[in-house]
């Protein structure tokens, strides 16, 4: 399980104080004083203002607090909804992908949202966009408590959660595709009991790449067969549950995934 975080540094903006304006110390001449033969003091005080030292009137660069406040306000604005039909614009890059990316309204302009992400990263601000990458199954989108999101569904696993290492030994002699069937040629020792093989999806997750990848395993149950004849068998597994998992996760009607079984990787388009 992976976690993705945008930006982990913080910009600290220094605050500058302002000096108080100078105090006027001008004193008007004493009434009735006629002995002063110098220039006449009119009593008019200089009212010209002086900018305090260091204060240029410029508000300076935006702080991280400003950027973060704008980012979360914009995120809320583009995800606000009244009905599920309004939702469906996936905000790519807000997670590690699949059904954990954030969702915006279909009519939302996301340019300011992504511009704020760029600004935050440039200023080394903390814009925490984090998520696990378990890619839970979803059927389209939903509007929950006024916010666009995925329509997550509770379901049984598309393929069993099991592990090759927990089963009995065998060898993989070949892997191929036949339409929507995965053909695995195996060899194992036995001959006295029926052997069962199960196609497993241990982590129930897609690996984000292009195309996306999935790691499948084959679990073998020899049912205690102690015979030592070497048996070769061609196993056929239906891959349609994996295409359905892809459709539910990505909201697509077609796709391509790389199927990994043992050391073999095969691209499957469906």
Backbone bond lengths (Angstrom), bond angles and torsions (degrees), N, CA, C in turn:
res aa  C-N    CA-C-N  psi(-1)  N-CA   C-N-CA  omega(-1)  CA-C   N-CA-C  phi
1 X - - - 1.451 - - 1.515 107.70 -
2 X 1.256 112.85 127.09 1.452 117.11 -177.49 1.502 110.39 -108.61
3 X 1.389 116.11 156.57 1.457 121.71 175.54 1.504 108.98 -126.79
4 X 1.342 116.95 132.19 1.447 122.20 -177.86 1.510 108.93 -111.69
5 X 1.357 119.59 129.78 1.469 123.66 179.42 1.516 109.55 -130.18
6 X 1.333 117.02 127.38 1.446 122.64 174.43 1.512 108.33 -85.04
7 X 1.313 117.78 121.42 1.450 121.07 170.84 1.507 113.11 67.23
8 X 1.324 118.05 126.33 1.455 119.20 178.72 1.519 111.01 -133.86
9 X 1.320 117.09 13.42 1.448 121.12 179.32 1.514 109.61 -111.65
10 X 1.336 116.14 162.81 1.451 120.31 -176.34 1.522 109.68 -127.98
11 X 1.308 117.00 135.49 1.455 123.42 174.16 1.513 107.99 -93.25
12 X 1.339 117.01 125.82 1.455 121.35 178.01 1.512 108.09 -104.98
13 X 1.311 115.86 116.86 1.467 120.85 -179.21 1.518 108.62 -94.05
14 X 1.358 117.93 125.86 1.461 121.86 179.63 1.515 109.89 -77.77
15 X 1.319 116.50 141.36 1.452 121.93 177.84 1.513 108.93 -95.44
16 X 1.325 117.39 140.27 1.459 121.37 178.52 1.509 109.19 -112.77
17 X 1.342 115.81 137.02 1.456 120.19 177.91 1.508 110.99 -84.41
18 X 1.329 118.56 177.22 1.461 122.31 178.15 1.514 108.55 -127.45
19 X 1.362 115.90 138.22 1.461 120.68 179.58 1.524 110.06 -77.62
20 X 1.326 117.29 148.39 1.465 120.55 175.91 1.519 109.50 -72.80
21 X 1.356 118.46 146.11 1.460 120.25 -179.75 1.522 109.95 -64.61
22 X 1.375 118.75 153.48 1.469 122.04 -178.03 1.522 110.98 -62.42
23 X 1.352 115.46 146.43 1.461 121.66 179.64 1.524 110.78 -82.03
24 X 1.358 117.50 134.35 1.469 122.24 179.53 1.531 108.68 -77.85
25 X 1.355 116.30 118.19 1.474 120.99 -178.80 1.520 111.86 -109.50
26 X 1.349 116.96 13.31 1.476 119.83 -179.14 1.526 110.09 -67.00
27 X 1.359 117.27 136.56 1.465 123.06 179.80 1.520 109.93 -119.11
28 X 1.323 116.65 129.17 1.473 120.33 178.80 1.522 109.40 -71.28
29 X 1.381 120.46 151.15 1.472 123.13 179.06 1.516 110.59 -64.93
30 X 1.354 115.41 151.25 1.455 121.14 179.38 1.511 110.57 -68.39
31 X 1.341 115.68 132.59 1.462 120.87 -179.05 1.519 110.65 -58.96
32 X 1.320 114.72 132.85 1.463 120.30 176.45 1.509 113.79 87.02
33 X 1.317 120.11 -1.09 1.459 122.13 179.15 1.515 108.81 -78.21
34 X 1.361 116.63 108.04 1.472 121.26 -176.69 1.504 111.32 -110.76
35 X 1.345 116.56 4.01 1.457 117.96 -176.99 1.498 113.62 -86.71
36 X 1.327 117.51 -5.95 1.467 120.53 -178.87 1.499 108.84 -80.92
37 X 1.321 116.37 112.99 1.467 121.09 -177.76 1.515 111.75 -95.57
38 X 1.420 117.97 0.80 1.478 121.23 179.35 1.514 110.69 -78.76
39 X 1.266 115.29 -165.60 1.473 121.05 179.66 1.508 109.51 -65.12
40 X 1.320 115.79 141.96 1.458 122.49 -176.88 1.525 110.67 -72.70
41 X 1.348 116.89 126.96 1.477 121.63 175.40 1.517 107.64 -84.50
42 X 1.339 118.39 117.45 1.462 122.17 -175.48 1.520 112.23 -80.20
43 X 1.349 116.27 -12.98 1.461 118.86 -178.37 1.510 113.73 83.16
44 X 1.326 117.97 4.95 1.466 121.50 179.95 1.519 109.01 -83.51
45 X 1.324 117.03 123.20 1.471 122.49 -178.52 1.519 109.96 -90.65
46 X 1.354 117.13 138.82 1.466 121.89 176.72 1.522 108.92 -67.69
47 X 1.323 114.61 117.70 1.479 119.54 -178.77 1.515 112.47 -100.40
48 X 1.299 119.23 8.54 1.472 120.81 179.08 1.522 110.56 -62.40
49 X 1.373 117.90 134.17 1.472 121.88 -177.04 1.517 110.62 -90.48
50 X 1.316 115.33 149.65 1.460 121.64 178.09 1.515 108.97 -120.73
51 X 1.398 118.39 127.47 1.459 121.98 -179.94 1.506 108.71 -67.53
52 X 1.334 118.88 129.62 1.464 120.45 178.11 1.525 110.96 -55.77
53 X 1.317 116.10 148.12 1.464 120.92 -178.19 1.526 111.97 -55.68
54 X 1.319 116.32 130.21 1.459 121.68 176.65 1.509 114.19 84.57
55 X 1.311 120.83 -11.00 1.461 122.52 -179.23 1.511 109.05 -94.76
56 X 1.334 117.31 109.43 1.462 121.47 -177.01 1.517 111.63 -99.66
57 X 1.336 116.64 -4.73 1.451 119.39 -176.69 1.518 113.25 87.47
58 X 1.360 118.03 -6.76 1.461 123.00 180.00 1.529 108.72 -86.73
59 X 1.331 117.61 130.68 1.463 120.40 -178.38 1.524 112.45 -74.88
60 X 1.341 118.81 -9.62 1.452 121.87 176.22 1.516 112.05 80.39
61 X 1.347 117.63 -177.22 1.475 121.68 -178.10 1.519 111.28 -67.37
62 X 1.339 115.40 154.28 1.460 120.75 177.13 1.523 109.35 -67.22
63 X 1.308 115.75 138.86 1.450 120.37 179.42 1.524 109.83 -84.44
64 X 1.326 115.19 166.79 1.457 119.61 175.86 1.523 111.19 -61.57
65 X 1.317 116.05 -34.59 1.462 119.14 178.16 1.518 110.89 -61.26
66 X 1.356 116.42 -40.26 1.464 120.72 177.49 1.533 110.66 -62.94
67 X 1.345 115.39 -47.96 1.463 120.50 -176.59 1.521 110.81 -64.36
68 X 1.333 116.41 -44.88 1.462 120.26 -178.97 1.529 111.29 -63.49
69 X 1.338 116.35 -41.96 1.465 119.73 179.34 1.525 110.58 -62.14
70 X 1.348 116.93 -43.62 1.463 121.06 179.30 1.526 111.07 -66.05
71 X 1.340 116.24 -38.63 1.463 120.38 -178.74 1.525 111.01 -63.19
72 X 1.319 117.40 -49.55 1.459 119.72 -177.54 1.519 111.78 -69.14
73 X 1.330 116.79 -32.43 1.467 119.54 176.05 1.528 110.16 -66.53
74 X 1.340 116.66 -41.47 1.468 120.60 179.71 1.530 110.39 -68.57
75 X 1.342 117.04 -40.25 1.462 120.54 177.93 1.517 111.00 -60.05
76 X 1.322 116.27 -42.54 1.463 120.04 178.71 1.525 111.06 -65.19
77 X 1.333 115.81 -40.69 1.469 119.97 -176.76 1.526 112.20 -63.75
78 X 1.338 117.33 -42.70 1.465 119.11 -175.23 1.525 112.38 -81.21
79 X 1.343 117.46 -12.23 1.461 120.65 178.61 1.533 112.98 -101.64
80 X 1.325 116.69 -7.31 1.456 120.01 -178.42 1.526 110.54 -67.16
81 X 1.325 116.54 136.36 1.472 120.49 -176.55 1.519 110.34 -148.65
82 X 1.337 114.77 164.14 1.454 122.46 173.13 1.522 111.79 -114.85
83 X 1.352 115.90 -22.23 1.460 120.17 -176.13 1.528 109.33 -149.53
84 X 1.320 116.06 150.01 1.464 121.17 -178.14 1.523 112.18 -60.12
85 X 1.331 117.66 -28.50 1.466 121.23 -178.66 1.528 112.08 -65.19
86 X 1.326 117.39 -18.27 1.467 121.09 179.58 1.525 112.18 -80.24
87 X 1.324 117.48 -16.75 1.465 122.44 -170.56 1.522 112.03 -97.85
88 X 1.331 115.83 155.45 1.460 118.38 176.12 1.508 115.32 150.86
89 X 1.337 118.72 2.29 1.463 120.94 178.20 1.532 108.05 -95.52
90 X 1.331 116.26 107.33 1.462 121.01 -176.58 1.523 109.49 -76.63
91 X 1.332 116.65 128.88 1.461 122.34 -179.67 1.532 108.31 -88.71
92 X 1.327 114.15 86.87 1.457 120.85 -175.79 1.523 110.98 -60.00
93 X 1.322 115.67 135.20 1.457 120.38 177.38 1.514 114.35 95.92
94 X 1.325 117.39 -2.91 1.460 119.61 179.58 1.524 111.52 -86.76
95 X 1.319 116.83 -0.89 1.464 122.51 176.88 1.514 105.82 -154.39
96 X 1.324 116.10 -162.41 1.457 119.20 176.83 1.517 110.99 -89.71
97 X 1.322 116.49 7.52 1.459 119.57 175.34 1.513 113.14 114.99
98 X 1.310 115.66 -171.85 1.463 127.12 -179.61 1.526 110.96 50.23
99 X 1.323 118.09 -138.73 1.460 120.56 -171.26 1.524 113.64 -85.22
100 X 1.324 117.51 19.92 1.464 121.17 173.40 1.530 112.25 -108.09
101 X 1.329 117.96 -8.78 1.462 119.72 173.18 1.530 109.36 -64.84
102 X 1.327 116.68 148.45 1.449 120.49 177.50 1.528 110.09 -67.99
103 X 1.321 115.74 161.02 1.467 121.67 -177.81 1.528 108.82 -126.51
104 X 1.330 116.07 134.19 1.464 122.16 177.35 1.526 109.89 -113.88
105 X 1.329 115.00 171.19 1.466 119.14 174.67 1.531 109.84 -65.27
106 X 1.313 115.40 153.34 1.462 120.41 179.77 1.522 111.94 -63.79
107 X 1.349 117.39 -31.24 1.464 120.46 -177.10 1.524 112.88 -94.26
108 X 1.334 118.25 4.92 1.461 120.78 -175.16 1.527 110.87 -74.88
109 X 1.343 116.06 139.41 1.463 122.48 172.41 1.531 106.92 -89.58
110 X 1.313 116.66 112.94 1.464 120.97 -174.13 1.528 113.48 -95.34
111 X 1.335 117.79 5.90 1.470 119.95 -175.43 1.523 111.84 -62.53
112 X 1.344 118.00 -42.78 1.462 120.23 179.19 1.525 111.37 -66.83
113 X 1.331 116.89 -35.71 1.467 121.87 179.13 1.527 110.38 -59.48
114 X 1.340 116.30 -49.91 1.465 119.28 -179.19 1.526 111.57 -71.83
115 X 1.337 117.53 -30.73 1.465 120.16 176.92 1.527 110.54 -64.67
116 X 1.321 116.97 -37.34 1.463 120.54 178.30 1.528 111.30 -69.04
117 X 1.337 117.20 -35.25 1.465 119.53 174.50 1.517 109.89 -61.96
118 X 1.338 117.06 -45.46 1.466 121.17 178.89 1.520 110.93 -61.75
119 X 1.335 117.04 -43.08 1.462 120.88 -179.83 1.532 110.67 -64.22
120 X 1.326 116.11 -42.61 1.459 119.81 179.70 1.517 112.17 -63.15
121 X 1.333 116.85 -40.96 1.454 119.90 178.67 1.524 111.04 -67.78
122 X 1.334 116.55 -38.87 1.466 120.41 179.55 1.527 111.18 -63.44
123 X 1.327 117.11 -36.64 1.462 121.79 -179.00 1.526 112.41 -91.58
124 X 1.347 116.73 4.38 1.460 122.56 178.72 1.529 111.74 58.71
125 X 1.323 115.04 43.39 1.464 120.96 177.81 1.527 110.01 -89.23
126 X 1.304 115.19 162.48 1.460 121.08 178.43 1.521 110.18 -90.90
127 X 1.333 116.38 94.89 1.458 121.17 170.65 1.518 105.64 -107.93
128 X 1.298 117.03 98.21 1.463 120.84 -172.92 1.519 110.62 -86.42
129 X 1.322 114.89 104.77 1.459 121.36 174.79 1.521 105.64 -115.26
130 X 1.304 117.49 100.87 1.454 119.74 -173.36 1.524 111.05 -130.10
131 X 1.323 113.93 153.22 1.454 118.48 -179.39 1.509 109.63 -167.33
132 X 1.322 115.34 151.72 1.458 119.31 167.73 1.519 107.81 -77.86
133 X 1.309 116.76 163.40 1.458 120.94 -175.80 1.521 111.10 -117.63
134 X 1.320 116.20 49.31 1.453 119.14 -177.65 1.525 113.21 -87.30
135 X 1.328 117.52 -7.64 1.460 121.77 175.85 1.528 113.01 48.60
136 X 1.330 118.60 59.99 1.462 119.51 -179.13 1.526 110.99 -63.83
137 X 1.314 117.79 149.42 1.474 119.57 -179.40 1.514 111.28 -64.01
138 X 1.309 116.24 142.01 1.461 122.01 179.65 1.520 108.98 -144.03
139 X 1.315 115.52 146.56 1.461 121.64 174.98 1.517 107.81 -115.43
140 X 1.325 115.33 90.69 1.458 120.28 179.86 1.519 112.13 72.76
141 X 1.341 114.71 -148.28 1.455 121.09 -171.78 1.527 110.69 -125.74
142 X 1.332 115.29 165.64 1.449 120.20 -177.73 1.521 109.17 -144.22
143 X 1.332 115.43 164.48 1.469 122.32 174.15 1.522 105.60 -120.61
144 X 1.329 116.40 107.84 1.454 121.60 -176.23 1.522 109.36 -117.66
145 X 1.323 115.61 121.52 1.476 122.02 -179.40 1.520 110.68 53.40
146 X 1.342 115.79 40.12 1.457 121.25 175.02 1.506 115.32 78.68
147 X 1.331 117.82 13.38 1.468 121.11 -178.19 1.527 109.80 -129.77
148 X 1.334 116.57 134.24 1.461 121.18 177.86 1.525 110.26 -68.97
149 X 1.316 115.97 139.27 1.460 121.55 177.53 1.522 108.56 -157.42
150 X 1.313 115.63 -176.18 1.461 120.93 175.94 1.525 109.69 -81.99
151 X 1.303 115.81 152.27 1.460 120.80 174.51 1.528 108.29 -91.04
152 X 1.340 114.78 80.79 1.455 119.56 -179.10 1.527 110.05 -67.53
153 X 1.312 115.18 143.39 1.469 119.91 -179.52 1.520 109.77 -125.85
154 X 1.311 115.31 143.94 1.459 121.28 173.57 1.524 108.22 -85.92
155 X 1.298 116.05 128.70 1.465 118.78 -178.77 1.521 109.43 -154.36
156 X 1.322 114.58 162.17 1.454 119.04 172.28 1.524 108.25 -72.06
157 X 1.326 118.67 157.80 1.468 120.69 -179.71 1.528 111.43 -56.36
158 X 1.314 115.40 144.81 1.462 119.74 178.29 1.528 110.05 -64.71
159 X 1.330 115.64 -41.19 1.455 122.52 171.28 1.526 107.23 -129.04
160 X 1.320 118.48 155.96 1.469 119.69 -177.19 1.531 112.64 -59.55
161 X 1.332 115.34 147.57 1.458 121.59 173.12 1.533 106.65 -88.33
162 X 1.316 116.60 99.24 1.463 121.25 -179.50 1.526 108.14 -149.26
163 X 1.337 116.00 171.59 1.454 120.24 -172.19 1.528 110.44 -134.62
164 X 1.321 115.58 137.08 1.471 121.11 176.71 1.520 111.04 -56.58
165 X 1.336 116.68 -40.03 1.460 120.94 -175.67 1.523 112.82 -64.51
166 X 1.324 117.56 -21.87 1.459 120.55 -179.87 1.531 113.01 -83.55
167 X 1.336 117.32 -9.09 1.466 121.20 -177.70 1.513 112.22 -100.43
168 X 1.291 115.03 -166.85 1.468 121.69 -179.89 1.532 110.16 -87.22
169 X 1.339 114.24 161.14 1.464 120.29 -174.44 1.532 111.55 -70.42
170 X 1.308 114.91 149.93 1.468 122.80 173.97 1.514 106.84 -167.08
171 X 1.312 117.08 171.20 1.468 121.08 176.50 1.519 109.39 -122.39
172 X 1.336 115.51 148.82 1.467 121.14 174.84 1.518 107.64 -100.12
173 X 1.331 115.74 119.22 1.464 120.82 -178.19 1.528 112.78 -97.93
174 X 1.326 116.86 -15.10 1.460 119.79 179.06 1.512 111.37 -178.91
175 X 1.340 115.67 152.44 1.467 122.11 178.35 1.525 107.40 -135.64
176 X 1.332 116.84 133.66 1.461 120.91 -179.68 1.531 108.80 -149.09
177 X 1.328 115.17 167.91 1.459 121.69 175.61 1.523 109.49 -112.67
178 X 1.310 115.40 140.51 1.462 121.36 173.20 1.521 106.23 -133.76
179 X 1.334 116.53 90.36 1.454 121.00 -173.66 1.510 109.87 64.36
180 X 1.340 116.47 -120.50 1.473 121.16 179.21 1.516 111.46 -97.31
181 X 1.342 116.81 17.73 1.461 120.39 178.66 1.524 110.41 -109.99
182 X 1.323 115.31 136.78 1.455 121.88 172.71 1.522 107.46 -94.40
183 X 1.325 116.32 120.43 1.459 122.02 -177.36 1.531 108.07 -103.47
184 X 1.319 116.14 117.61 1.467 121.58 -178.73 1.522 108.75 -120.76
185 X 1.320 115.52 119.91 1.466 121.09 177.12 1.529 108.22 -92.14
186 X 1.348 116.14 124.98 1.458 120.43 -175.05 1.519 110.45 -127.48
187 X 1.329 113.93 161.01 1.457 121.08 173.24 1.517 109.06 -134.01
188 X 1.337 117.16 143.96 1.467 120.44 -178.66 1.526 108.97 -159.92
189 X 1.303 116.02 160.90 1.455 120.19 178.50 1.519 109.82 -92.32
190 X 1.319 116.69 143.30 1.461 121.04 -178.40 1.507 110.53 164.11
191 X 1.316 116.04 -141.14 1.445 121.39 178.75 1.502 113.56 120.85
192 X 1.317 117.62 -8.09 1.459 120.45 -177.55 1.525 113.20 -112.62
193 X 1.298 118.38 -10.60 1.463 122.51 -178.97 1.531 109.55 -137.64
194 X 1.335 115.57 158.35 1.462 119.44 171.57 1.532 108.72 -75.21
195 X 1.333 115.78 138.86 1.459 121.19 -179.23 1.531 109.19 -110.46
196 X 1.306 116.46 140.48 1.467 121.47 179.17 1.529 109.97 -113.50
197 X 1.343 114.46 140.20 1.468 121.28 176.52 1.527 108.28 -126.84
198 X 1.325 115.76 138.28 1.460 121.80 -178.65 1.522 108.87 -127.68
199 X 1.343 116.58 133.26 1.455 120.73 174.37 1.528 108.22 -82.25
200 X 1.325 116.73 124.40 1.468 122.53 -173.03 1.528 111.12 -114.29
201 X 1.321 114.39 149.62 1.470 121.76 171.14 1.537 106.06 -122.80
202 X 1.323 117.36 86.56 1.465 120.55 -168.99 1.516 115.50 -60.56
203 X 1.335 118.37 -46.08 1.472 119.64 -173.76 1.523 113.65 -96.94
204 X 1.330 117.57 -5.45 1.468 121.57 178.24 1.532 111.54 52.04
205 X 1.324 117.36 38.09 1.471 120.93 -175.95 1.522 110.29 -140.93
206 X 1.332 115.03 147.74 1.455 121.92 171.38 1.525 108.61 -91.39
207 X 1.319 116.01 140.48 1.458 121.31 174.16 1.521 107.79 -91.75
208 X 1.336 115.99 123.82 1.460 120.30 -174.68 1.522 110.93 -73.41
209 X 1.306 115.82 116.53 1.462 124.29 175.38 1.515 105.37 -161.88
210 X 1.319 117.42 -172.75 1.458 118.51 174.22 1.516 108.62 -126.88
211 X 1.343 118.09 112.23 1.474 125.06 -5.96 1.518 111.13 -73.43
212 X 1.325 116.62 169.75 1.457 120.06 177.44 1.528 108.77 -62.18
213 X 1.328 115.73 153.68 1.458 120.51 -179.15 1.524 110.50 -117.38
214 X 1.322 114.45 155.41 1.453 120.71 175.61 1.525 107.33 -138.76
215 X 1.331 115.95 136.53 1.462 121.45 179.85 1.529 108.91 -103.14
216 X 1.325 116.45 113.88 1.458 122.34 178.64 1.528 109.74 -110.33
217 X 1.306 115.90 153.02 1.453 121.90 177.85 1.528 109.22 -132.92
218 X 1.316 116.24 159.28 1.465 121.80 176.85 1.522 107.98 -116.33
219 X 1.321 115.17 122.96 1.463 120.92 178.89 1.527 109.74 -99.49
220 X 1.320 115.48 136.67 1.472 121.85 -174.37 1.527 109.79 -117.07
221 X 1.315 116.12 128.31 1.462 122.17 175.23 1.532 107.77 -117.12
222 X 1.348 116.65 110.24 1.462 121.61 -178.10 1.519 112.32 -86.60
223 X 1.311 117.72 -3.60 1.466 122.44 179.84 1.538 112.08 53.11
224 X 1.313 114.87 37.95 1.464 120.17 175.74 1.509 115.16 73.76
225 X 1.327 118.12 16.91 1.464 121.88 -179.01 1.531 109.90 -65.03
226 X 1.342 116.30 117.01 1.467 120.97 -178.35 1.522 112.42 -100.59
227 X 1.328 117.07 0.39 1.463 119.78 178.91 1.519 110.30 -70.15
228 X 1.338 116.41 156.86 1.460 119.96 -169.54 1.525 113.36 -118.26
229 X 1.301 117.58 15.23 1.473 118.72 174.01 1.532 108.20 -67.33
230 X 1.330 115.78 142.52 1.470 118.67 179.86 1.538 108.68 -91.64
231 X 1.322 114.43 117.49 1.462 121.31 -175.07 1.519 109.32 -105.55
232 X 1.313 115.64 135.50 1.470 120.86 172.56 1.520 108.28 -113.46
233 X 1.331 114.69 137.94 1.462 118.66 -175.20 1.531 109.60 -147.79
234 X 1.325 114.52 145.76 1.466 120.50 175.31 1.525 108.11 -103.31
235 X 1.311 116.09 118.84 1.462 121.95 -179.48 1.521 109.55 -100.19
236 X 1.303 116.68 142.20 1.468 121.37 177.41 1.529 108.92 -125.28
237 X 1.336 115.16 126.44 1.463 121.15 -178.60 1.530 109.75 -122.56
238 X 1.317 116.09 136.08 1.461 122.24 178.07 1.528 109.12 -76.26
239 X 1.335 116.67 122.03 1.468 121.58 -179.47 1.525 112.81 -93.72
240 X 1.318 118.85 0.02 1.464 119.22 -176.98 1.535 113.67 -58.78
241 X 1.352 119.93 -30.88 1.468 117.30 174.63 1.528 113.01 -60.40
242 X 1.332 116.57 -31.09 1.462 119.23 179.46 1.528 111.58 -72.74
243 X 1.326 117.31 -36.34 1.467 118.55 176.64 1.523 109.78 -66.84
244 X 1.340 117.61 -36.66 1.465 120.27 177.54 1.524 110.82 -66.26
245 X 1.313 116.56 -38.38 1.469 120.04 176.55 1.523 110.18 -61.80
246 X 1.320 117.21 -39.40 1.466 121.75 178.04 1.522 110.27 -65.10
247 X 1.331 117.62 -46.99 1.467 121.35 -179.88 1.527 110.50 -59.78
248 X 1.325 116.55 -43.83 1.459 120.33 -178.12 1.522 111.97 -67.95
249 X 1.320 117.05 -33.68 1.459 120.78 -177.55 1.517 112.85 -79.93
250 X 1.325 117.76 -37.42 1.459 121.21 -172.25 1.525 113.73 -109.38
251 X 1.310 117.64 -4.65 1.449 119.96 177.81 1.513 114.02 67.60
252 X 1.318 116.96 24.88 1.462 121.81 -177.35 1.523 110.22 -108.86
253 X 1.323 115.61 161.25 1.467 121.21 177.42 1.518 112.35 -101.90
254 X 1.328 117.07 -12.99 1.463 122.72 176.13 1.524 107.55 -139.50
255 X 1.319 115.97 167.64 1.458 118.05 178.58 1.502 112.57 179.82
256 X 1.330 114.92 177.88 1.457 123.39 175.67 1.520 107.75 -137.47
257 X 1.315 116.63 136.77 1.458 120.36 174.10 1.518 109.22 -137.89
258 X 1.322 115.43 151.29 1.453 121.45 175.10 1.524 107.57 -93.60
259 X 1.320 115.74 118.87 1.461 122.00 -179.03 1.523 107.99 -96.29
260 X 1.330 116.61 120.12 1.459 122.46 179.32 1.524 109.48 -105.96
261 X 1.323 115.97 121.73 1.464 122.21 175.25 1.516 106.96 -130.84
262 X 1.328 116.73 115.67 1.458 119.04 -174.67 1.522 109.89 61.40
263 X 1.312 116.71 -128.51 1.470 121.76 179.04 1.525 112.34 -95.06
264 X 1.316 117.06 6.17 1.466 121.47 -175.37 1.528 109.66 -103.19
265 X 1.320 114.92 135.76 1.471 121.64 176.15 1.525 108.46 -124.39
266 X 1.340 115.98 127.13 1.461 122.33 -179.32 1.523 109.21 -129.20
267 X 1.331 116.47 130.75 1.473 120.58 175.73 1.521 109.87 -83.73
268 X 1.298 115.67 129.78 1.465 122.47 -177.13 1.518 109.23 -122.10
269 X 1.329 117.14 121.14 1.459 123.31 176.74 1.519 108.48 -105.61
270 X 1.320 116.55 134.08 1.475 120.28 -173.85 1.523 109.66 -140.92
